[in-house]
Amino acid sequence: MQTNLIESAKTLPLAERVELFDALWETLRQDGYEPALTPAQAAELDSRLEAHHRSPGDVVPWEKVKSEAEAKFGPDS
């Protein structure tokens, strides 16, 4: 890996580093890369899906989640 490239990327402002990361991640996805879940992550997802199937109405509306996140972390967080 080229250290110069990584060091150059580190000097970018945060928003640009995030944009670069998103662009690179998209190229990985296009090449068929799928990160593997750990057994614990897979079990957690299965558990949450089963809980949702048991109580599909037990949800929090997006608007509430968003407003609470903005109150805690600020808008566009």
N, CA, C and O atoms as CSV, one atom per row, in Angstrom:
chain,resi,resn,atom,element,x,y,z
A,1,MET,N,N,0.846,-1.176,0.000
A,1,MET,CA,C,0.000,0.000,0.000
A,1,MET,C,C,0.888,1.234,0.000
A,1,MET,O,O,1.927,1.255,0.659
A,2,GLN,N,N,0.498,2.223,-0.709
A,2,GLN,CA,C,1.319,3.415,-0.816
A,2,GLN,C,C,1.064,4.337,0.372
A,2,GLN,O,O,-0.027,4.881,0.538
A,3,THR,N,N,2.096,4.494,1.187
A,3,THR,CA,C,1.997,5.329,2.373
A,3,THR,C,C,1.684,6.768,2.001
A,3,THR,O,O,0.934,7.433,2.716
A,4,ASN,N,N,2.243,7.269,0.892
A,4,ASN,CA,C,1.986,8.652,0.472
A,4,ASN,C,C,0.501,8.903,0.259
A,4,ASN,O,O,-0.026,9.936,0.671
A,5,LEU,N,N,-0.163,7.966,-0.379
A,5,LEU,CA,C,-1.578,8.119,-0.663
A,5,LEU,C,C,-2.383,8.180,0.629
A,5,LEU,O,O,-3.262,9.029,0.775
A,6,ILE,N,N,-2.094,7.305,1.544
A,6,ILE,CA,C,-2.809,7.289,2.828
A,6,ILE,C,C,-2.521,8.556,3.611
A,6,ILE,O,O,-3.435,9.167,4.165
A,7,GLU,N,N,-1.267,8.952,3.659
A,7,GLU,CA,C,-0.915,10.178,4.386
A,7,GLU,C,C,-1.589,11.397,3.760
A,7,GLU,O,O,-2.026,12.298,4.476
A,8,SER,N,N,-1.673,11.431,2.445
A,8,SER,CA,C,-2.361,12.533,1.772
A,8,SER,C,C,-3.840,12.538,2.124
A,8,SER,O,O,-4.422,13.594,2.372
A,9,ALA,N,N,-4.441,11.364,2.145
A,9,ALA,CA,C,-5.864,11.269,2.474
A,9,ALA,C,C,-6.121,11.745,3.901
A,9,ALA,O,O,-7.157,12.353,4.173
A,10,LYS,N,N,-5.195,11.477,4.806
A,10,LYS,CA,C,-5.358,11.888,6.203
A,10,LYS,C,C,-5.385,13.402,6.366
A,10,LYS,O,O,-5.905,13.908,7.360
A,11,THR,N,N,-4.836,14.120,5.412
A,11,THR,CA,C,-4.791,15.581,5.518
A,11,THR,C,C,-6.088,16.236,5.034
A,11,THR,O,O,-6.294,17.432,5.237
A,12,LEU,N,N,-6.960,15.453,4.395
A,12,LEU,CA,C,-8.219,16.004,3.910
A,12,LEU,C,C,-9.123,16.371,5.087
A,12,LEU,O,O,-9.030,15.763,6.154
A,13,PRO,N,N,-9.986,17.351,4.900
A,13,PRO,CA,C,-10.975,17.656,5.927
A,13,PRO,C,C,-11.884,16.432,6.149
A,13,PRO,O,O,-12.031,15.593,5.260
A,14,LEU,N,N,-12.472,16.344,7.310
A,14,LEU,CA,C,-13.283,15.187,7.668
A,14,LEU,C,C,-14.351,14.873,6.627
A,14,LEU,O,O,-14.499,13.719,6.224
A,15,ALA,N,N,-15.088,15.874,6.190
A,15,ALA,CA,C,-16.158,15.636,5.221
A,15,ALA,C,C,-15.612,15.019,3.932
A,15,ALA,O,O,-16.253,14.149,3.342
A,16,GLU,N,N,-14.450,15.459,3.501
A,16,GLU,CA,C,-13.856,14.913,2.277
A,16,GLU,C,C,-13.337,13.499,2.494
A,16,GLU,O,O,-13.395,12.674,1.582
A,17,ARG,N,N,-12.826,13.203,3.701
A,17,ARG,CA,C,-12.388,11.836,3.997
A,17,ARG,C,C,-13.581,10.888,4.003
A,17,ARG,O,O,-13.484,9.758,3.524
A,18,VAL,N,N,-14.707,11.349,4.547
A,18,VAL,CA,C,-15.912,10.525,4.539
A,18,VAL,C,C,-16.377,10.286,3.113
A,18,VAL,O,O,-16.746,9.166,2.759
A,19,GLU,N,N,-16.363,11.326,2.296
A,19,GLU,CA,C,-16.754,11.190,0.886
A,19,GLU,C,C,-15.825,10.212,0.158
A,19,GLU,O,O,-16.286,9.389,-0.633
A,20,LEU,N,N,-14.530,10.303,0.423
A,20,LEU,CA,C,-13.570,9.383,-0.187
A,20,LEU,C,C,-13.836,7.954,0.263
A,20,LEU,O,O,-13.817,7.029,-0.550
A,21,PHE,N,N,-14.079,7.775,1.532
A,21,PHE,CA,C,-14.379,6.442,2.068
A,21,PHE,C,C,-15.622,5.864,1.401
A,21,PHE,O,O,-15.633,4.704,0.989
A,22,ASP,N,N,-16.671,6.685,1.298
A,22,ASP,CA,C,-17.895,6.221,0.650
A,22,ASP,C,C,-17.632,5.806,-0.794
A,22,ASP,O,O,-18.134,4.778,-1.248
A,23,ALA,N,N,-16.855,6.596,-1.506
A,23,ALA,CA,C,-16.547,6.286,-2.906
A,23,ALA,C,C,-15.746,4.985,-3.009
A,23,ALA,O,O,-16.018,4.154,-3.876
A,24,LEU,N,N,-14.772,4.811,-2.135
A,24,LEU,CA,C,-13.979,3.577,-2.153
A,24,LEU,C,C,-14.830,2.376,-1.775
A,24,LEU,O,O,-14.719,1.314,-2.388
A,25,TRP,N,N,-15.685,2.539,-0.760
A,25,TRP,CA,C,-16.549,1.436,-0.336
A,25,TRP,C,C,-17.467,1.015,-1.488
A,25,TRP,O,O,-17.709,-0.175,-1.688
A,26,GLU,N,N,-17.975,1.990,-2.243
A,26,GLU,CA,C,-18.850,1.688,-3.366
A,26,GLU,C,C,-18.104,0.876,-4.419
A,26,GLU,O,O,-18.687,-0.021,-5.027
A,27,THR,N,N,-16.829,1.171,-4.645
A,27,THR,CA,C,-16.077,0.382,-5.626
A,27,THR,C,C,-15.894,-1.050,-5.140
A,27,THR,O,O,-15.908,-1.981,-5.945
A,28,LEU,N,N,-15.722,-1.236,-3.839
A,28,LEU,CA,C,-15.617,-2.595,-3.297
A,28,LEU,C,C,-16.925,-3.359,-3.513
A,28,LEU,O,O,-16.921,-4.524,-3.912
A,29,ARG,N,N,-18.042,-2.679,-3.240
A,29,ARG,CA,C,-19.344,-3.294,-3.436
A,29,ARG,C,C,-19.542,-3.683,-4.892
A,29,ARG,O,O,-20.034,-4.772,-5.190
A,30,GLN,N,N,-19.157,-2.788,-5.802
A,30,GLN,CA,C,-19.312,-3.069,-7.235
A,30,GLN,C,C,-18.457,-4.254,-7.671
A,30,GLN,O,O,-18.796,-4.959,-8.622
A,31,ASP,N,N,-17.349,-4.466,-6.970
A,31,ASP,CA,C,-16.481,-5.606,-7.285
A,31,ASP,C,C,-16.945,-6.893,-6.600
A,31,ASP,O,O,-16.293,-7.932,-6.712
A,32,GLY,N,N,-18.073,-6.817,-5.892
A,32,GLY,CA,C,-18.635,-8.016,-5.283
A,32,GLY,C,C,-18.195,-8.280,-3.858
A,32,GLY,O,O,-18.503,-9.338,-3.309
A,33,TYR,N,N,-17.483,-7.348,-3.245
A,33,TYR,CA,C,-17.026,-7.555,-1.865
A,33,TYR,C,C,-18.197,-7.463,-0.900
A,33,TYR,O,O,-18.983,-6.517,-0.955
A,34,GLU,N,N,-18.311,-8.437,-0.028
A,34,GLU,CA,C,-19.304,-8.425,1.035
A,34,GLU,C,C,-18.588,-8.779,2.328
A,34,GLU,O,O,-18.067,-9.886,2.462
A,35,PRO,N,N,-18.555,-7.855,3.278
A,35,PRO,CA,C,-17.872,-8.175,4.526
A,35,PRO,C,C,-18.609,-9.292,5.267
A,35,PRO,O,O,-19.839,-9.328,5.294
A,36,ALA,N,N,-17.860,-10.175,5.849
A,36,ALA,CA,C,-18.451,-11.294,6.586
A,36,ALA,C,C,-18.879,-10.831,7.979
A,36,ALA,O,O,-18.195,-10.036,8.624
A,37,LEU,N,N,-20.004,-11.338,8.419
A,37,LEU,CA,C,-20.447,-11.071,9.777
A,37,LEU,C,C,-19.790,-12.073,10.713
A,37,LEU,O,O,-19.530,-13.218,10.345
A,38,THR,N,N,-19.530,-11.619,11.920
A,38,THR,CA,C,-19.082,-12.566,12.935
A,38,THR,C,C,-20.295,-13.380,13.365
A,38,THR,O,O,-21.428,-12.954,13.143
A,39,PRO,N,N,-20.081,-14.545,13.978
A,39,PRO,CA,C,-21.233,-15.307,14.484
A,39,PRO,C,C,-22.083,-14.482,15.461
A,39,PRO,O,O,-23.309,-14.594,15.463
A,40,ALA,N,N,-21.443,-13.668,16.274
A,40,ALA,CA,C,-22.188,-12.840,17.231
A,40,ALA,C,C,-23.047,-11.798,16.508
A,40,ALA,O,O,-24.186,-11.552,16.904
A,41,GLN,N,N,-22.507,-11.189,15.456
A,41,GLN,CA,C,-23.283,-10.211,14.691
A,41,GLN,C,C,-24.471,-10.882,14.003
A,41,GLN,O,O,-25.580,-10.347,14.014
A,42,ALA,N,N,-24.243,-12.046,13.407
A,42,ALA,CA,C,-25.328,-12.770,12.744
A,42,ALA,C,C,-26.416,-13.145,13.741
A,42,ALA,O,O,-27.604,-13.025,13.441
A,43,ALA,N,N,-26.016,-13.598,14.922
A,43,ALA,CA,C,-26.987,-13.969,15.958
A,43,ALA,C,C,-27.790,-12.749,16.407
A,43,ALA,O,O,-28.997,-12.847,16.629
A,44,GLU,N,N,-27.129,-11.611,16.539
A,44,GLU,CA,C,-27.825,-10.384,16.945
A,44,GLU,C,C,-28.840,-9.963,15.893
A,44,GLU,O,O,-29.968,-9.604,16.230
A,45,LEU,N,N,-28.455,-10.003,14.635
A,45,LEU,CA,C,-29.393,-9.651,13.561
A,45,LEU,C,C,-30.576,-10.617,13.527
A,45,LEU,O,O,-31.719,-10.187,13.365
A,46,ASP,N,N,-30.314,-11.913,13.678
A,46,ASP,CA,C,-31.394,-12.897,13.710
A,46,ASP,C,C,-32.341,-12.628,14.870
A,46,ASP,O,O,-33.559,-12.718,14.719
A,47,SER,N,N,-31.779,-12.298,16.027
A,47,SER,CA,C,-32.582,-12.008,17.218
A,47,SER,C,C,-33.465,-10.785,17.005
A,47,SER,O,O,-34.642,-10.788,17.365
A,48,ARG,N,N,-32.893,-9.744,16.420
A,48,ARG,CA,C,-33.672,-8.525,16.175
A,48,ARG,C,C,-34.775,-8.754,15.148
A,48,ARG,O,O,-35.880,-8.230,15.292
A,49,LEU,N,N,-34.476,-9.535,14.111
A,49,LEU,CA,C,-35.487,-9.828,13.106
A,49,LEU,C,C,-36.623,-10.642,13.708
A,49,LEU,O,O,-37.793,-10.383,13.426
A,50,GLU,N,N,-36.285,-11.623,14.534
A,50,GLU,CA,C,-37.309,-12.434,15.196
A,50,GLU,C,C,-38.160,-11.563,16.122
A,50,GLU,O,O,-39.379,-11.725,16.163
A,51,ALA,N,N,-37.542,-10.648,16.860
A,51,ALA,CA,C,-38.296,-9.736,17.726
A,51,ALA,C,C,-39.247,-8.876,16.900
A,51,ALA,O,O,-40.380,-8.628,17.313
A,52,HIS,N,N,-38.797,-8.430,15.755
A,52,HIS,CA,C,-39.654,-7.630,14.880
A,52,HIS,C,C,-40.840,-8.461,14.370
A,52,HIS,O,O,-41.966,-7.967,14.307
A,53,HIS,N,N,-40.585,-9.702,14.014
A,53,HIS,CA,C,-41.669,-10.565,13.535
A,53,HIS,C,C,-42.687,-10.825,14.645
A,53,HIS,O,O,-43.883,-10.929,14.372
A,54,ARG,N,N,-42.227,-10.929,15.892
A,54,ARG,CA,C,-43.137,-11.131,17.016
A,54,ARG,C,C,-43.981,-9.892,17.282
A,54,ARG,O,O,-45.157,-10.014,17.625
A,55,SER,N,N,-43.407,-8.704,17.131
A,55,SER,CA,C,-44.101,-7.444,17.448
A,55,SER,C,C,-43.807,-6.399,16.374
A,55,SER,O,O,-43.055,-5.457,16.626
A,56,PRO,N,N,-44.376,-6.546,15.196
A,56,PRO,CA,C,-44.050,-5.614,14.104
A,56,PRO,C,C,-44.470,-4.171,14.375
A,56,PRO,O,O,-43.931,-3.247,13.767
A,57,GLY,N,N,-45.426,-3.969,15.280
A,57,GLY,CA,C,-45.864,-2.605,15.591
A,57,GLY,C,C,-45.003,-1.919,16.629
A,57,GLY,O,O,-45.176,-0.729,16.891
A,58,ASP,N,N,-44.085,-2.649,17.218
A,58,ASP,CA,C,-43.222,-2.102,18.269
A,58,ASP,C,C,-42.014,-1.420,17.630
A,58,ASP,O,O,-40.899,-1.942,17.655
A,59,VAL,N,N,-42.260,-0.248,17.063
A,59,VAL,CA,C,-41.215,0.483,16.355
A,59,VAL,C,C,-41.208,1.940,16.787
A,59,VAL,O,O,-42.163,2.427,17.393
A,60,VAL,N,N,-40.127,2.624,16.469
A,60,VAL,CA,C,-40.020,4.058,16.726
A,60,VAL,C,C,-40.001,4.743,15.367
A,60,VAL,O,O,-39.183,4.393,14.516
A,61,PRO,N,N,-40.885,5.715,15.146
A,61,PRO,CA,C,-40.902,6.397,13.847
A,61,PRO,C,C,-39.569,7.098,13.564
A,61,PRO,O,O,-38.913,7.611,14.471
A,62,TRP,N,N,-39.188,7.106,12.284
A,62,TRP,CA,C,-37.941,7.727,11.854
A,62,TRP,C,C,-37.842,9.174,12.330
A,62,TRP,O,O,-36.775,9.615,12.758
A,63,GLU,N,N,-38.943,9.910,12.257
A,63,GLU,CA,C,-38.917,11.319,12.646
A,63,GLU,C,C,-38.471,11.478,14.086
A,63,GLU,O,O,-37.721,12.399,14.409
A,64,LYS,N,N,-38.932,10.577,14.962
A,64,LYS,CA,C,-38.539,10.645,16.380
A,64,LYS,C,C,-37.056,10.291,16.549
A,64,LYS,O,O,-36.328,10.966,17.278
A,65,VAL,N,N,-36.625,9.240,15.876
A,65,VAL,CA,C,-35.214,8.838,15.946
A,65,VAL,C,C,-34.332,9.985,15.473
A,65,VAL,O,O,-33.335,10.322,16.111
A,66,LYS,N,N,-34.711,10.579,14.347
A,66,LYS,CA,C,-33.919,11.667,13.775
A,66,LYS,C,C,-33.876,12.869,14.704
A,66,LYS,O,O,-32.807,13.436,14.933
A,67,SER,N,N,-35.022,13.264,15.240
A,67,SER,CA,C,-35.033,14.450,16.101
A,67,SER,C,C,-34.232,14.224,17.381
A,67,SER,O,O,-33.565,15.140,17.861
A,68,GLU,N,N,-34.290,13.010,17.940
A,68,GLU,CA,C,-33.498,12.711,19.144
A,68,GLU,C,C,-32.002,12.705,18.834
A,68,GLU,O,O,-31.196,13.177,19.635
A,69,ALA,N,N,-31.638,12.172,17.671
A,69,ALA,CA,C,-30.221,12.166,17.287
A,69,ALA,C,C,-29.729,13.590,17.056
A,69,ALA,O,O,-28.623,13.937,17.472
A,70,GLU,N,N,-30.545,14.423,16.393
A,70,GLU,CA,C,-30.147,15.801,16.164
A,70,GLU,C,C,-30.039,16.584,17.469
A,70,GLU,O,O,-29.164,17.437,17.615
A,71,ALA,N,N,-30.921,16.295,18.407
A,71,ALA,CA,C,-30.853,16.969,19.690
A,71,ALA,C,C,-29.589,16.587,20.446
A,71,ALA,O,O,-28.993,17.416,21.134
A,72,LYS,N,N,-29.186,15.339,20.316
A,72,LYS,CA,C,-28.001,14.854,21.024
A,72,LYS,C,C,-26.698,15.214,20.314
A,72,LYS,O,O,-25.727,15.608,20.960
A,73,PHE,N,N,-26.674,15.078,18.977
A,73,PHE,CA,C,-25.437,15.228,18.225
A,73,PHE,C,C,-25.399,16.437,17.309
A,73,PHE,O,O,-24.341,16.760,16.767
A,74,GLY,N,N,-26.522,17.112,17.122
A,74,GLY,CA,C,-26.590,18.248,16.223
A,74,GLY,C,C,-27.088,17.817,14.865
A,74,GLY,O,O,-27.018,16.637,14.521
A,75,PRO,N,N,-27.593,18.767,14.081
A,75,PRO,CA,C,-28.107,18.427,12.752
A,75,PRO,C,C,-26.990,17.941,11.827
A,75,PRO,O,O,-25.823,18.291,12.000
A,76,ASP,N,N,-27.371,17.137,10.853
A,76,ASP,CA,C,-26.438,16.577,9.874
A,76,ASP,C,C,-25.332,15.765,10.522
A,76,ASP,O,O,-24.202,15.736,10.034
A,77,SER,N,N,-25.668,15.098,11.639
A,77,SER,CA,C,-24.651,14.267,12.297
A,77,SER,C,C,-24.648,12.877,11.754
A,77,SER,O,O,-23.855,12.044,12.194
